[in-house]
Amino acid sequence: MQLFSRSLEKEIFERNLLTARTAAGEISRYLSDYMSLLEYTGEQIGLMEEYLGPGPHEHLELLVRRYKMLTNVRLLDALGVIKTVAPYRKDLIGLDHSGLSFIKKAGSSGRPSWSAVYLSSRSGYPAISIAAPYAKGILAADLNLEELQKITGVIKVAGSGYAAIIDRTGTAIAHPDASFVRERVNFLNLEMIREGLKGKEGTYPYVFGKEKNIGSVALVPETGWLTVVIQPEREAFAAVINVRRILIGLTVLVCAAALILVGFFIKRAVAPLSILADTTRKVSLGNYSLTTSPARYEEIRQISEGLNAMAEAIEQRETRLKESEAKYRDLFENAVDIIYTLDAEGRFLVVNEAVITQMGYNREEVIGNSIAGFIHNDDIEKAKEAHEKVINGESCSFEMRGKRKDGIYRWYSVINRPIAGQDGNIETMHCIARDITERRTAEDELKASEKRFRDLFDSVSDLVYTQDLEGRLTSANRAMTTLFGYEPGEFIGRPVSDFMKPELRPFFITEYVGKIKETGRSQGTSVYFTKDGRKLYVEYLSNLVKPEKGLPYISGIGRDVTARVMADRQIREREERISAILEATPNPIAVYDTEGKLLFLNRSFTGVFGWSADELAGKKIPFVPEDEVEKTMARIKELYENSQAGPLETRRLTKDGRVLGVLISASLIKGSGGKPRGMVVSLTDLTERKRIEAGLQQIQKMEAIGTLAGGIAHDFNNLLMAIQGNISLILMDIQKDSPFYHGLADIEKYVRQGAQLTRQLLGFARGGKYEVRPTDIGSLIKEHNVIFGRARKDIVIREDFQSDLWPVAADKGQLEQVLMNLYVNAAQAMTDYEKGETAVGGAIFVKTENVSLGKVQAESLSALPGRYVRFSVTDKGSGMDKATRQRIFEPFFTTKEKGRGTGLGLASVYGIVKNHGGFIAVESAPGKGSSFHIYLPAMEKEVPRETQRAGVSQGSIKGTGRLLLVDDEDMILDVGRTMLERLGYEVLTASGAMEAIEIFNRESAKIGLVILDMIMPEMGGAALFERLKKINPAVRVLLSSGYSLEEQARRMLDSGRCGFIQKPFDLTELGRKVAEVLG
């Protein structure tokens, strides 16, 4: 009895614990739904902020309106500062919530977090705050827990039992007695609450007040709360107590009856029993007519009467038994089912008439034979298994095929029940077999029909499915399970939302199932995920089916359109890429149909020609000049006939009437079958290219002229050198009162003027810089302005100088020459030659500034990108037309009257600026003056200054020693040797490099200085210098050239023991330079 009671108690404990766990699961689902909603909203806001910029407030307001349990929804940035809140409260914007523990946890872990429970000041019910991180911050909200009161209210507990919810601190947050919740009653004093908060779920007895109760606790894993199921002990164990009472009463009754029987038999045992022997023998023989014993034997009389009564009762029972046996025999024999009894070895002991009528056997053919002989071979094992179960005391049922006498097999449903003997062992089994052949045939036909339907169902390549009204799949064809990668057993019974993104699952119920219930139909395309995580796009059509019998359900068909969606997306992306390429290309592009009407044009087309796409949509572009129509149409015809046509250089009109030179390339657009659908045309504006080509031609022309001018200047300097040298020698030999002296002096002066002229030619020819130093252009120009202002007081110079100009590497003397030429040119442009006066407002404007040229700006100026110092010289003179501007830098080109200009001033400016790595931009128009903008590269590092050697006094020009003079011009050798000998030197001469090497190799120890020409045939001065240094590394050299100081000569000077003298030079200058190098 005690064991039975404990079993019942354990079952009650487990039942209540299961109820508590069920409640915990419901609460977990409730909380997870709201957290998933918050996470989904956060993801949407993240996408909105990324692609559309800020603006999520409306999203939050919609969330608050739709879900009443959510309040105070706040969007926080990555630092935990509130950006917006719904409902909107201005006082909360900008508050820092990063210190709140649940916000901090969500931010650091990247996972959702829950706050502790608190009483809401608005509703008076418990509430919690939840936080879900998203890409750019955290989305937080307050969740009213009033709904938990409803969840616990629907949990049924027998009698007066109830369910409650306890938070992590042991405080009630849902309870049938609402005052416990409002007053925040704490139950940590109860052992079951303390144990439950430690994670130990179970059922615990406890006393509350004066009443004994049992409480079951289960954990809500997300929050650490407890669900508690409470039931008074008296109600929970009422059934156990009743069972105990019944068992005790039965025990008492059995004991009392046993005592009465013992007393009766003891009393009768002491009486004479011999009289009864005969009577009992008769009864045992079936004679139930007994005589009454004499009265003096009271005990015998009583026994006799009892035996008589017993005999009558036995006789009556036997009669009834025979009647019952006859009745059951009739039922047994006339039963529709086959009824039989088998012994322990499976042999027939008894069979009813049905064996004869249904199977055709007589009893003699069946009784004593094994049932195995009447069973289909394929069903023998099944029958043996059933036989074993019955022998082991189990009833069982199974189906088998039995053999009729005519050899035909019929299907039977068999039920076997064991019959035990007096010793408890199974001796026989009672069996009933029912013919189910027709049913099996119908079932087989039904299965065949179902198989045909299933084969058809599974052969459809589209997805075919049925669902209940909760969206759970009740069937799905093979195409659907294969597509999703699940076995049917894993797939059927699950809602389709299980295969969607978690944040979309709530919308599955509201938008899909809800719509079908409302309208009877839903159609669209949804995104799902397969078992292995692949994303699918499924196009579906679902309808509500309401059968005459049974529950309504959803039937639908779907199709995997992933490839189509991806292809559409690729097409859109390709179209967007093509559109982006067309819009980004700098060339104007237009697309036409076969009739020549515009389908598309890019921004560059609008920028160049002026028309927009809206203006010309579906029209022909009116930009072909009349004289270009025939050539254009011929090229279009060629394109359509041959599918290709070469580029066409032609002219096109702009919207404002300008004519542009363009280069046109075109290609056909072909449709299906290669049929032309139109053409795409790319136009290249040749205006800029032609301007650059013209500029390049001008530069090449100037380079060619400069090369020619340099050669002429070099040869001219050699001639002047011969003249200058001889004049210097003659002047040293005659007195000033000689009648020839003044003529010779004039010749020497004219030689110097010729030398100045060649210097200008060499400046134009970019023949080199004399002395390069870091130069402040501003200071240089200011100094020059003072000097020029003294000379030309009629000209006003206005300065606009930028401070902190970058330094440039320049030859100060050459830049002064540039300034002088530009100022003189400007002054002459503002002079009225007939009156000899300067025009009114005669002023030269000089401006300096630092400029940095980007790639585009530099290309427009035909220059290299980088840092430049620009100085501009502007006059208000007569200006120049385009033809003049194109020729102003050519040597000897001038617009001045004869005798007022040589045409070399601007040519030398051009050469000097180019030689400094710079360039010139000119702006001018007739009557509007001219501006020359000089760009010089700013220094990246300082240029080392040329070393100044100690000089000698002008009087100390003579010297001694052996010199080697090398030049390829005989006249230079002759005059040079004479001049050097006059200065006191012993002179060896060589007319070429090879002769010089031979002499120097022989006389190097005696030669103190080599004077060599830089430009010679076979081997130049630089190469000869290197050969001489190999013979004598300490060789001293004076370089002589008709050109100015070049880069090669500068490198030689930098190496030391060298000097430079430019032809032509006089005897005094030669003596000073030789003495300087010999120093």
C-alpha positions, 0 to 999 in steps of 0.5 A: 500500500505504501509503495502504491501511494509513493508512486501516485505522489511521484506522478503528481510531482512530475505532472506539476513540474511539467506544467511549470516547464510548459509555462516557462516555454510560453514565456520564453516564446513571448519574450523571444518574439518581441526581441526578434521583432526588435532585432529585425527593426534594427536591421531595417534601420541599419540598411536605411541609414546605410543607403538612404541616410538618417531617418528611422523615426517613422519606423519607430513610431510605426513599431509603437503604434502596432505593438502596444506592449512596447513603449519608449523605443529608443535608437542609440548610436554606437556610444550609447547616446540616444539619437531618437525615441518613439513616442518622441520626447525632446528631453531624451534626445542626446542622453547618454545611456551607455552606463546602463548595464543591459545597454553596456552588455548588448554593446560589448557582446553584440547580442541581445540583452535584458534589464532587471524587472521594474514597475512601470510608472505608466502602467503600474505593472512590471516591465523590463528594458530590452536592447538589440545591437545593430550595425550602427548602434543599439535599438532599445525598448521598454516591454510591459509584462502585463501580458504575463498575467494573462499567460499564467491565468490560462494555466490550469492547475487542479483545485485551487492551485495556480501559477506565478512568475518570479524574477531573478531577485525572487520578486513576484512579477505575475500572480493571481493575487495582483497585490503581490505584484504591485507590492513587489512581494519577495519569496526568497524565504521559500527554499524552492525559490532559492533552489530554483534560482540556482537552476535546480528545477523540481517539485518541493513541499512547503508550508505557507501560512498554516497550509501545506502545499507543493510547489514546482519551479522551472527556469526561463533561460533567457531571463533567469526567471522562474515559473512556479506551479502551486497546489495545496497538498490536501488537494494534490494528494486527495486521490492518494488519501482515498485509495489508502482509506479504501485499502484499509477498509478492505483489509479490516473486512477480510480479517473479520470474515476470516475469523468468522470462518475459522470459528465455524469450522472449529465448532463443526469439527468437534461434532460427529462427522461419520454421518456425512461420509455417505451423503458426500459420496452420493453428492460426488456421484451426482445424486443430489437427493439427500435425506435429512438427518435425525433431529437429535444430531443438530450438527449433522442436521445442519450439515445435511441441510447445508449439503442439500442446499448445496446439492440443489445449488450445484444442480441448478448451476449445472443446468444453467451451465449446460444451457449457457454452454449450448448457447455459447456453442451455438454462437461459437459454431455459427460465428461469422469469424473463424474461431479456434484453439491451439495448443502450445505447439500450435496444433488445432484443438477446437475449430468452429463451423466457419472453418468448414464453411469458409475454408472448405475443410472438415474438422478431421482435416484440421484438428490435431494438425499444425496451423503452419500447414494452412499459412502462406509461406511468406507469412510463416515468420510473422505467425511464429513471432505472434506465437512466441508472444502468446506463449510469453503471456502477451495477446497480439494481433497480426494479418496473414494469408490462410490457405483454403482447401481449394488452394486459394489464399485469403487474407485474415486478421488474427487475434491471439489470446493466451490461456493459462493452466492451473499452474500458471503456464500457458497451455492453449491459445484462443484465436479469432480470424476474420476474412479481410480479403475484400478490405485488403483488396480495397486497401491495395487498390487505394494504395495503388491509387495513392501511389499513382497520385503520389507519383504524379505529385512527385513527378511535377517539377513545380513545388506542390504543397498543403498546409494547415491554417497555422501554416504548417506543412501537411504534405509536400512533393519530392521537388519541394523536399529535394529543393530545400534539402530535407527528408520528408520526415524532417520537413512535414509538420513544420511551418514554412516560416522555419525556413525564413529569416527569423525577423520575418517570421512574425510577418508570415502569420500576419501577412501570409496566413492572415491574408489567406484567412481573410481573402482566401488567396495569397500570391507573391515571391518569398525568400527561403533558406535550404538546409545547407544555408543556400538562399532561395527565391520561391514564387507561390500561389496559395488558396484556401480550400474548404472541403465538405468534410474535414477542416479547411486547409491551404493548397498551393503551388510554387516555383523556384525562381532563384535563377530568374531573380538572380538573372534579373538582378544581373541584368539590372546590375549590368544595365546599371554598369553600362549606364554608369559607364556611358554616363561616366565616359567623357565622350558624348554618346547617343543611341538611335533606333533604326529610324534615327530617333534618339533612345538615349544620350549621356551627360557628356552629350548634353555638356558638349552639344547642349541638348538634354535627353528629355528635349530629344526623346523620340526625335532626330538630333538636329545637329548635322550641317547641310554639307555633312548630311550626304557623307553622314547618311552614306556612312550609316548605310555602310554600317547597316549593310556591312555591320561595321564602318570606320571612324568618320571625322566630320562637323556637328552643330551645337544647340547654340549654333557653334560648329564643332569638329568631331570624330564619330565611331558607331556600332550596331545594336542587334536583337534576336537573330542578329537583326539590327535594332539600332546603333550606338554612336560615340562622338569625340570633340576634336576642338581640344585635340586640334588646339593641342596639335596646333600647339605641339606643331608650334612647339616643334617648329620653335624647337627646330628654329631654336636648334638652327639658331643655336648652330648659327650663333655657335658658328657666328661666335667662332667668327666673332672670336677670330675677329675679336682676338685679332682686334685685341692683339692689334690694339695692344700693338698700336697707340691710341693716337694712331689713325687706325685705333678708333676704327679698330675700337669701333670694330671691337665694339661692333663685335661685342654687339654681335656677341650680345645678339648671339647671346639672345639667339643662344637664349632662344636656342635653350643653349644653357644657363650660366649660373643657377641659384635658388632665387626669390622671383619677387625680390628679383622683379622688385630690383629690376622694377627700380632699374627699369623705372629710372630708365622709363619714367613715363611708365608706371609699374604696378605690383601685386606680389604674393608673400612667401613665394616658393624659390626657383632654380634660376640664372639671375642674369637670364631672368633679368633679360626675360624681364627686360625684354617683356617690359620693353615689349610692353612699353613699345606696345603702349607707345604712339610712335608718330607722336613719340608718346606713351599712351594714356594709362601707360602702366605695366602690371606685374603679379607673382603667385604660387600655383599648383597645377593638377593633371587636367589644368596642366594638360590644358596648358601642355605642361606637367602637373606640379608646383610652379611660381607664376609671374605675369606681365600685363600691358594695356597696349595695342594687343595682338590678333591670333595670327600674331600670337602664333608667331611672336616667339619666332626668331627675327619675327617683329611687328615693329618698324624697321630699326625698332626691333630685331625680333629676338627679344621674345624668342630669347624669352621663350628659350630662357623660360624653356631652358629653366623647365618652365612655359609661357601662356599668352593672352591678348586681343586687338585693342585689349592689351597683352598678358604674358604668364611665365611659369617656373618650376618651384624648387623641391630642394636647393640647387648648389651654387657654382663655386666662385674661384679666386680671381686675379686682378685685371692687371695680372693677366700674364703668366708662364707655363705650357698650355694645350689649346684644342679646337676644330676651327683653324682660325680659333687655333691661330688667334688663340695661340697668338693671344696666349703667347702674347700673355706669356704662355708656351702653347701647343695646339690640337685640331681634334680630340685624338690629336689632343690625347696623343699630345697630352699623353706625351706632354701631360707632365709639362702641360699646366692647362688644357683649353678645349672647345666643347663642340667638336667632331668625332669626340666632344669636349666632355668625352675628351675631358674624361679621357684626359683625366684618365691620363692625369686626374689632376688635369686643369681645363678651361672650357671654351664654347660658342654656346652658353653654359650647358648641362655637360659643361656644368657637371665638368665645372662641378668636378673641380679644376675647371673654368668656362669662357664663352666665345668671343672673348678678348685678350684681357678676359682670356688672361683673367680666366687662364690665371683664375683656373691655374690659380 
